[in-house]
Amino acid sequence: MENTYTVKGMTCGHCVAAVTEEVSAVAGVDSVSVDLSSGSMTVASPSPIDVEVLRAAVDEAGYELLS
């Protein structure tokens, strides 16, 4: 299953790498694709992942997950 979210505050490739690293570490996440130009993040997982867990991971990277 794939879900797409909007991440606020990313401005460069380092931002993308930080978000990708933190979200990839979340249990159950198979892959993460972050697009800087649109501010979107697509998360693939075999089962649903609590959006609050993803929000905490994005927050840890220093950005904001918008719902």
ChimeraX commands (.cxc) that place a marker at each C-alpha (Angstrom):
marker #1 position 0.00,0.00,0.00 radius 0.5
marker #1 position 1.17,3.54,-0.72 radius 0.5
marker #1 position 0.17,6.79,0.95 radius 0.5
marker #1 position 1.25,10.29,-0.04 radius 0.5
marker #1 position 1.71,13.16,2.40 radius 0.5
marker #1 position 2.86,16.78,2.23 radius 0.5
marker #1 position 6.00,17.82,4.09 radius 0.5
marker #1 position 6.46,21.49,4.93 radius 0.5
marker #1 position 9.81,23.24,5.24 radius 0.5
marker #1 position 12.06,21.30,2.86 radius 0.5
marker #1 position 14.31,23.52,0.75 radius 0.5
marker #1 position 17.20,21.35,-0.48 radius 0.5
marker #1 position 18.55,17.87,-1.13 radius 0.5
marker #1 position 19.77,17.60,2.45 radius 0.5
marker #1 position 16.17,18.11,3.61 radius 0.5
marker #1 position 15.01,15.26,1.37 radius 0.5
marker #1 position 17.78,13.00,2.69 radius 0.5
marker #1 position 16.95,13.81,6.33 radius 0.5
marker #1 position 13.23,13.08,5.89 radius 0.5
marker #1 position 13.94,9.91,3.90 radius 0.5
marker #1 position 16.35,8.63,6.56 radius 0.5
marker #1 position 14.01,9.24,9.50 radius 0.5
marker #1 position 10.88,7.85,7.83 radius 0.5
marker #1 position 12.76,4.83,6.46 radius 0.5
marker #1 position 13.62,3.91,10.06 radius 0.5
marker #1 position 9.93,3.61,11.01 radius 0.5
marker #1 position 8.91,-0.01,11.59 radius 0.5
marker #1 position 6.86,-1.37,8.68 radius 0.5
marker #1 position 8.04,1.14,6.08 radius 0.5
marker #1 position 9.26,-0.61,2.91 radius 0.5
marker #1 position 10.25,2.51,0.97 radius 0.5
marker #1 position 10.04,6.29,1.03 radius 0.5
marker #1 position 10.06,8.63,-1.95 radius 0.5
marker #1 position 10.37,12.36,-1.27 radius 0.5
marker #1 position 9.88,14.97,-4.02 radius 0.5
marker #1 position 11.41,18.33,-3.15 radius 0.5
marker #1 position 9.64,20.35,-5.85 radius 0.5
marker #1 position 6.14,19.31,-4.79 radius 0.5
marker #1 position 6.93,18.78,-1.10 radius 0.5
marker #1 position 5.35,15.34,-1.29 radius 0.5
marker #1 position 6.39,12.14,0.44 radius 0.5
marker #1 position 5.12,8.73,-0.63 radius 0.5
marker #1 position 5.44,5.90,1.88 radius 0.5
marker #1 position 5.08,2.26,0.83 radius 0.5
marker #1 position 4.26,-0.36,3.45 radius 0.5
marker #1 position 2.58,-3.76,3.61 radius 0.5
marker #1 position 0.03,-2.47,6.13 radius 0.5
marker #1 position -1.21,0.94,7.30 radius 0.5
marker #1 position 1.19,3.04,9.38 radius 0.5
marker #1 position -0.15,5.44,11.99 radius 0.5
marker #1 position 0.17,8.97,10.63 radius 0.5
marker #1 position 1.27,10.18,14.07 radius 0.5
marker #1 position 4.28,7.85,13.91 radius 0.5
marker #1 position 5.19,9.30,10.51 radius 0.5
marker #1 position 4.59,12.83,11.85 radius 0.5
marker #1 position 7.03,12.16,14.69 radius 0.5
marker #1 position 9.69,10.88,12.26 radius 0.5
marker #1 position 9.32,13.94,10.00 radius 0.5
marker #1 position 9.42,16.18,13.07 radius 0.5
marker #1 position 12.64,14.46,14.20 radius 0.5
marker #1 position 14.13,15.38,10.81 radius 0.5
marker #1 position 13.17,19.00,11.47 radius 0.5
marker #1 position 10.16,19.38,9.20 radius 0.5
marker #1 position 6.38,19.31,9.44 radius 0.5
marker #1 position 4.03,16.65,8.11 radius 0.5
marker #1 position 0.78,18.19,6.92 radius 0.5
marker #1 position -2.33,16.03,6.86 radius 0.5
marker link #1:1,2 radius 0.2
marker link #1:2,3 radius 0.2
marker link #1:3,4 radius 0.2
marker link #1:4,5 radius 0.2
marker link #1:5,6 radius 0.2
marker link #1:6,7 radius 0.2
marker link #1:7,8 radius 0.2
marker link #1:8,9 radius 0.2
marker link #1:9,10 radius 0.2
marker link #1:10,11 radius 0.2
marker link #1:11,12 radius 0.2
marker link #1:12,13 radius 0.2
marker link #1:13,14 radius 0.2
marker link #1:14,15 radius 0.2
marker link #1:15,16 radius 0.2
marker link #1:16,17 radius 0.2
marker link #1:17,18 radius 0.2
marker link #1:18,19 radius 0.2
marker link #1:19,20 radius 0.2
marker link #1:20,21 radius 0.2
marker link #1:21,22 radius 0.2
marker link #1:22,23 radius 0.2
marker link #1:23,24 radius 0.2
marker link #1:24,25 radius 0.2
marker link #1:25,26 radius 0.2
marker link #1:26,27 radius 0.2
marker link #1:27,28 radius 0.2
marker link #1:28,29 radius 0.2
marker link #1:29,30 radius 0.2
marker link #1:30,31 radius 0.2
marker link #1:31,32 radius 0.2
marker link #1:32,33 radius 0.2
marker link #1:33,34 radius 0.2
marker link #1:34,35 radius 0.2
marker link #1:35,36 radius 0.2
marker link #1:36,37 radius 0.2
marker link #1:37,38 radius 0.2
marker link #1:38,39 radius 0.2
marker link #1:39,40 radius 0.2
marker link #1:40,41 radius 0.2
marker link #1:41,42 radius 0.2
marker link #1:42,43 radius 0.2
marker link #1:43,44 radius 0.2
marker link #1:44,45 radius 0.2
marker link #1:45,46 radius 0.2
marker link #1:46,47 radius 0.2
marker link #1:47,48 radius 0.2
marker link #1:48,49 radius 0.2
marker link #1:49,50 radius 0.2
marker link #1:50,51 radius 0.2
marker link #1:51,52 radius 0.2
marker link #1:52,53 radius 0.2
marker link #1:53,54 radius 0.2
marker link #1:54,55 radius 0.2
marker link #1:55,56 radius 0.2
marker link #1:56,57 radius 0.2
marker link #1:57,58 radius 0.2
marker link #1:58,59 radius 0.2
marker link #1:59,60 radius 0.2
marker link #1:60,61 radius 0.2
marker link #1:61,62 radius 0.2
marker link #1:62,63 radius 0.2
marker link #1:63,64 radius 0.2
marker link #1:64,65 radius 0.2
marker link #1:65,66 radius 0.2
marker link #1:66,67 radius 0.2
view
